[in-house]
Amino acid sequence: MTTFSIPTIESERLIFRAFQQDRDFDAYAKFYATDQTRYYGGPLDRSLAWRAAAAMMGHWIIRGFGTWAVEEKATGDFCGMIGLWHPEGWPQREITWSVVTDKQGKGFAYEGAVRVRRYAYDTLGWDAVHSCVLDGNTASIALAEKLGATLERKEVKPPRGTFLIYRHASTNA
C-alpha cells in the first residue's frame, strides 16, 4: 500500500488540507451539481462528483502536488478546492480554484491562489506557474488578471474548448 501525506498549509483566513469525504463531500457534490461548474467539467451528479474528488486526491500521489480542500478558519466550513493541477494532456501546470456558491464574493479564491502560487514557487521550486482558463469564464479571467497574471497564449483543447493560458509572475520577481 502506498502512503502519502498531503501537506497542510495556511493563509490568513484559510486552511488548505486533504479532502475529507465525511466533512467535505456533501458541499462539494452540491456545488458540482450546479451550472457554476461548467468551466470545471460539471455539472456532475453525485457519483461523478465523487470520482472528480478522487481524481484530485490521486493527483497528489501521481504528481506529488495537487488540489487542497479549503476550510475557512473562522467557521470550519468547506469553501472549495484550490491548488495545483496538471493532469495528463493539460496545457500547463496551473493554479486552479473553485469556491462553493455560499463562499463566493469573500476573496477566498484570490487569497487561496496567492498562497498556492507562493507554495509552487517557494516550496516546490517551480520556474513557471500558469492558470488555464476556459474562454468565457469571466470570473476566472478577472481573478487571473487581479493576481497579476498575463495572457501568454490561447490553446484549443478539444472537446473542452479554448484555454486562455495566463502566466503568474514569480513571488521573487
C-alpha positions as a Markdown table, in Angstrom:
| # | Residue | x | y | z |
|---|---|---|---|---|
| 1 | Met | 0.0 | 0.0 | 0.0 |
| 2 | Thr | 1.2 | 3.4 | -0.9 |
| 3 | Thr | 1.1 | 6.0 | 1.8 |
| 4 | Phe | 1.3 | 9.7 | 1.1 |
| 5 | Ser | 0.8 | 12.7 | 3.2 |
| 6 | Ile | -0.8 | 15.8 | 1.8 |
| 7 | Pro | 0.8 | 18.8 | 3.5 |
| 8 | Thr | -1.4 | 21.3 | 5.3 |
| 9 | Ile | -0.7 | 25.0 | 4.7 |
| 10 | Glu | -2.5 | 28.2 | 5.8 |
| 11 | Ser | -3.2 | 31.7 | 4.8 |
| 12 | Glu | -4.7 | 34.5 | 6.9 |
| 13 | Arg | -8.3 | 33.1 | 6.8 |
| 14 | Leu | -7.9 | 29.7 | 5.2 |
| 15 | Ile | -6.6 | 26.2 | 5.9 |
| 16 | Phe | -5.5 | 24.1 | 3.0 |
| 17 | Arg | -5.8 | 20.4 | 3.8 |
| 18 | Ala | -6.5 | 17.0 | 2.4 |
| 19 | Phe | -10.1 | 16.5 | 1.2 |
| 20 | Gln | -12.2 | 14.5 | 3.7 |
| 21 | Gln | -15.2 | 12.7 | 2.5 |
| 22 | Asp | -17.2 | 13.0 | 5.7 |
| 23 | Arg | -16.5 | 16.7 | 6.1 |
| 24 | Asp | -16.3 | 18.0 | 2.6 |
| 25 | Phe | -18.1 | 15.8 | 0.1 |
| 26 | Asp | -21.7 | 16.9 | 0.6 |
| 27 | Ala | -20.9 | 20.5 | 0.0 |
| 28 | Tyr | -18.6 | 19.6 | -2.9 |
| 29 | Ala | -21.3 | 17.4 | -4.6 |
| 30 | Lys | -24.0 | 20.0 | -4.1 |
| 31 | Phe | -21.7 | 22.6 | -5.8 |
| 32 | Tyr | -20.8 | 20.3 | -8.6 |
| 33 | Ala | -24.4 | 19.7 | -9.4 |
| 34 | Thr | -24.8 | 23.4 | -10.3 |
| 35 | Asp | -24.2 | 25.0 | -13.7 |
| 36 | Gln | -21.5 | 27.2 | -12.0 |
| 37 | Thr | -19.1 | 24.2 | -12.5 |
| 38 | Arg | -19.5 | 24.2 | -16.3 |
| 39 | Tyr | -15.9 | 25.5 | -16.6 |
| 40 | Tyr | -14.6 | 22.8 | -14.3 |
| 41 | Gly | -16.1 | 19.8 | -16.0 |
| 42 | Gly | -19.6 | 20.0 | -14.4 |
| 43 | Pro | -22.3 | 19.9 | -13.7 |
| 44 | Leu | -21.8 | 16.4 | -12.3 |
| 45 | Asp | -24.2 | 14.0 | -10.5 |
| 46 | Arg | -23.1 | 12.8 | -7.0 |
| 47 | Ser | -21.4 | 9.7 | -8.3 |
| 48 | Leu | -19.3 | 11.7 | -10.9 |
| 49 | Ala | -18.5 | 14.4 | -8.3 |
| 50 | Trp | -17.1 | 11.6 | -6.1 |
| 51 | Arg | -14.9 | 10.4 | -9.0 |
| 52 | Ala | -13.7 | 14.0 | -9.6 |
| 53 | Ala | -12.8 | 14.4 | -5.9 |
| 54 | Ala | -11.0 | 11.1 | -6.0 |
| 55 | Ala | -9.0 | 12.2 | -9.1 |
| 56 | Met | -7.9 | 15.4 | -7.4 |
| 57 | Met | -6.7 | 13.4 | -4.4 |
| 58 | Gly | -5.0 | 10.8 | -6.6 |
| 59 | His | -3.2 | 13.6 | -8.4 |
| 60 | Trp | -1.2 | 14.1 | -5.2 |
| 61 | Ile | 0.2 | 10.6 | -5.4 |
| 62 | Ile | 0.9 | 10.6 | -9.1 |
| 63 | Arg | 2.4 | 14.1 | -9.4 |
| 64 | Gly | 3.5 | 15.0 | -5.9 |
| 65 | Phe | 1.3 | 18.1 | -5.8 |
| 66 | Gly | -2.4 | 18.7 | -6.1 |
| 67 | Thr | -5.5 | 20.5 | -5.0 |
| 68 | Trp | -6.4 | 21.1 | -1.4 |
| 69 | Ala | -9.8 | 21.2 | 0.3 |
| 70 | Val | -10.0 | 24.8 | 1.6 |
| 71 | Glu | -11.5 | 25.4 | 5.0 |
| 72 | Glu | -12.5 | 28.8 | 6.5 |
| 73 | Lys | -10.6 | 29.2 | 9.8 |
| 74 | Ala | -13.4 | 31.2 | 11.4 |
| 75 | Thr | -16.2 | 28.7 | 10.8 |
| 76 | Gly | -14.6 | 25.4 | 9.8 |
| 77 | Asp | -16.7 | 25.5 | 6.7 |
| 78 | Phe | -15.6 | 23.8 | 3.5 |
| 79 | Cys | -15.0 | 26.6 | 0.9 |
| 80 | Gly | -14.0 | 24.7 | -2.1 |
| 81 | Met | -10.8 | 23.4 | -3.8 |
| 82 | Ile | -7.7 | 25.4 | -4.6 |
| 83 | Gly | -4.4 | 24.1 | -5.6 |
| 84 | Leu | -2.0 | 22.9 | -8.3 |
| 85 | Trp | -3.2 | 20.8 | -11.2 |
| 86 | His | -1.6 | 19.2 | -14.2 |
| 87 | Pro | -3.4 | 16.0 | -15.4 |
| 88 | Glu | -2.3 | 14.2 | -18.5 |
| 89 | Gly | -2.8 | 16.3 | -21.6 |
| 90 | Trp | -3.3 | 19.6 | -19.7 |
| 91 | Pro | -1.8 | 22.7 | -21.3 |
| 92 | Gln | 0.4 | 23.7 | -18.3 |
| 93 | Arg | 1.0 | 23.1 | -14.6 |
| 94 | Glu | -1.5 | 25.5 | -13.1 |
| 95 | Ile | -3.2 | 27.1 | -10.1 |
| 96 | Thr | -6.8 | 26.0 | -10.0 |
| 97 | Trp | -9.7 | 27.2 | -7.9 |
| 98 | Ser | -13.3 | 26.5 | -7.4 |
| 99 | Val | -15.2 | 28.1 | -4.5 |
| 100 | Val | -18.6 | 26.8 | -3.4 |
| 101 | Thr | -21.5 | 29.2 | -4.0 |
| 102 | Asp | -22.1 | 30.4 | -0.4 |
| 103 | Lys | -18.4 | 31.3 | 0.0 |
| 104 | Gln | -18.1 | 33.3 | -3.2 |
| 105 | Gly | -17.5 | 37.0 | -3.1 |
| 106 | Lys | -15.4 | 36.9 | 0.0 |
| 107 | Gly | -12.0 | 37.0 | -1.6 |
| 108 | Phe | -11.2 | 33.3 | -0.8 |
| 109 | Ala | -10.2 | 32.4 | -4.4 |
| 110 | Tyr | -7.8 | 35.3 | -4.5 |
| 111 | Glu | -6.3 | 34.7 | -1.1 |
| 112 | Gly | -6.0 | 31.0 | -1.9 |
| 113 | Ala | -4.4 | 31.5 | -5.3 |
| 114 | Val | -1.8 | 33.8 | -3.8 |
| 115 | Arg | -0.9 | 31.3 | -1.1 |
| 116 | Val | -0.8 | 28.4 | -3.6 |
| 117 | Arg | 1.3 | 30.4 | -6.1 |
| 118 | Arg | 3.8 | 31.1 | -3.3 |
| 119 | Tyr | 3.8 | 27.3 | -2.5 |
| 120 | Ala | 4.5 | 26.4 | -6.1 |
| 121 | Tyr | 7.4 | 28.9 | -6.5 |
| 122 | Asp | 8.9 | 28.8 | -3.0 |
| 123 | Thr | 8.3 | 25.2 | -1.8 |
| 124 | Leu | 8.2 | 23.3 | -5.0 |
| 125 | Gly | 10.7 | 25.5 | -6.8 |
| 126 | Trp | 8.7 | 25.7 | -10.0 |
| 127 | Asp | 10.1 | 28.1 | -12.7 |
| 128 | Ala | 6.6 | 28.8 | -14.1 |
| 129 | Val | 3.0 | 28.8 | -12.8 |
| 130 | His | 0.0 | 29.2 | -15.0 |
| 131 | Ser | -3.7 | 29.3 | -14.9 |
| 132 | Cys | -5.5 | 27.6 | -17.8 |
| 133 | Val | -8.9 | 29.3 | -18.0 |
| 134 | Leu | -11.6 | 28.2 | -20.4 |
| 135 | Asp | -12.6 | 31.1 | -22.7 |
| 136 | Gly | -15.8 | 32.6 | -21.4 |
| 137 | Asn | -15.1 | 32.0 | -17.8 |
| 138 | Thr | -15.2 | 35.8 | -17.0 |
| 139 | Ala | -14.8 | 35.3 | -13.2 |
| 140 | Ser | -11.6 | 33.3 | -13.5 |
| 141 | Ile | -10.2 | 35.6 | -16.2 |
| 142 | Ala | -10.8 | 38.5 | -13.9 |
| 143 | Leu | -9.2 | 36.7 | -11.0 |
| 144 | Ala | -6.1 | 35.7 | -13.0 |
| 145 | Glu | -5.7 | 39.3 | -14.1 |
| 146 | Lys | -6.2 | 40.6 | -10.5 |
| 147 | Leu | -3.4 | 38.2 | -9.5 |
| 148 | Gly | -1.2 | 40.0 | -12.0 |
| 149 | Ala | -1.0 | 37.0 | -14.4 |
| 150 | Thr | -0.5 | 37.9 | -18.0 |
| 151 | Leu | -2.1 | 36.2 | -21.0 |
| 152 | Glu | 0.6 | 34.1 | -22.6 |
| 153 | Arg | -1.3 | 32.3 | -25.3 |
| 154 | Lys | -4.6 | 30.6 | -26.4 |
| 155 | Glu | -4.7 | 26.9 | -26.8 |
| 156 | Val | -7.6 | 24.8 | -28.3 |
| 157 | Lys | -8.1 | 21.6 | -26.4 |
| 158 | Pro | -11.0 | 19.6 | -27.9 |
| 159 | Pro | -13.5 | 18.7 | -26.6 |
| 160 | Arg | -13.2 | 21.3 | -23.7 |
| 161 | Gly | -12.7 | 24.4 | -25.9 |
| 162 | Thr | -10.2 | 27.2 | -26.0 |
| 163 | Phe | -8.0 | 27.8 | -23.0 |
| 164 | Leu | -6.5 | 31.1 | -22.2 |
| 165 | Ile | -3.1 | 30.4 | -20.7 |
| 166 | Tyr | -2.1 | 33.0 | -18.1 |
| 167 | Arg | 1.4 | 33.1 | -16.6 |
| 168 | His | 1.8 | 34.2 | -13.0 |
| 169 | Ala | 4.9 | 36.2 | -12.0 |
| 170 | Ser | 7.3 | 34.6 | -9.6 |
| 171 | Thr | 6.9 | 35.5 | -5.9 |
| 172 | Asn | 10.6 | 36.5 | -6.1 |
| 173 | Ala | 10.1 | 38.8 | -9.2 |
